[in-house]
Amino acid sequence: MRLYFFERITASDFVGPVIIAARDEAEAWATLARRERCPEPALREADWMIAQELSSMPATAAVVYPSHYRAVAVP
């Protein structure tokens, strides 16, 4: 199992993180679609995206940031 962190960011809205445990990305999208009662293609068009895929748990306590935050340098 992997953890998939979904989010939706628009100019007027932010939803997330929605964390889904699934065997693969397809199953994660299908699970989100059931949760939102919306077909997967419509979710993608509504700006839902995978912010992070966590394939293993950290060995020690850690803050797990969405992947798009990693590009930001932290002093």
PEHUDA-V722795 format. One record per residue. PSI is psi in whole degrees, -180 to 180 (NA if undefined). OMEGA is omega as a letter, one per 30 degrees, with the letter a starting at -180 (999 if undefined). NEAR is the number of other ideal C-beta (glycine too) atoms within 8 Angstrom. Layout:
psi->PSI omega->OMEGA near->NEAR
psi->PSI omega->OMEGA near->NEAR
This chain:
psi->147 omega->l near->5
psi->157 omega->l near->11
psi->129 omega->l near->10
psi->125 omega->a near->14
psi->111 omega->l near->14
psi->152 omega->l near->15
psi->162 omega->l near->13
psi->119 omega->a near->12
psi->123 omega->l near->8
psi->179 omega->l near->7
psi->-26 omega->a near->3
psi->6 omega->a near->3
psi->150 omega->l near->7
psi->128 omega->l near->7
psi->126 omega->l near->6
psi->172 omega->f near->10
psi->145 omega->l near->9
psi->116 omega->a near->10
psi->124 omega->a near->8
psi->130 omega->l near->11
psi->126 omega->a near->7
psi->163 omega->l near->11
psi->-32 omega->a near->5
psi->176 omega->a near->7
psi->-39 omega->l near->9
psi->-44 omega->l near->6
psi->-36 omega->l near->9
psi->-45 omega->l near->14
psi->-41 omega->l near->10
psi->-39 omega->l near->9
psi->-43 omega->l near->10
psi->-41 omega->l near->14
psi->-42 omega->l near->12
psi->-43 omega->a near->7
psi->-44 omega->a near->8
psi->-8 omega->a near->8
psi->51 omega->a near->5
psi->138 omega->l near->8
psi->149 omega->a near->6
psi->-47 omega->a near->10
psi->-36 omega->l near->6
psi->-35 omega->l near->8
psi->-46 omega->l near->13
psi->-41 omega->l near->9
psi->-27 omega->l near->6
psi->17 omega->l near->8
psi->20 omega->l near->8
psi->144 omega->l near->10
psi->161 omega->l near->9
psi->117 omega->a near->9
psi->-27 omega->a near->11
psi->143 omega->l near->12
psi->119 omega->a near->10
psi->103 omega->a near->10
psi->-17 omega->l near->4
psi->153 omega->l near->4
psi->142 omega->l near->4
psi->147 omega->a near->7
psi->-28 omega->l near->3
psi->170 omega->l near->4
psi->136 omega->a near->3
psi->155 omega->l near->5
psi->129 omega->a near->3
psi->109 omega->a near->6
psi->149 omega->l near->7
psi->150 omega->a near->9
psi->-33 omega->a near->8
psi->-15 omega->l near->6
psi->-22 omega->a near->7
psi->-22 omega->a near->6
psi->-14 omega->a near->4
psi->126 omega->l near->5
psi->133 omega->l near->3
psi->124 omega->a near->3
psi->NA omega->999 near->2
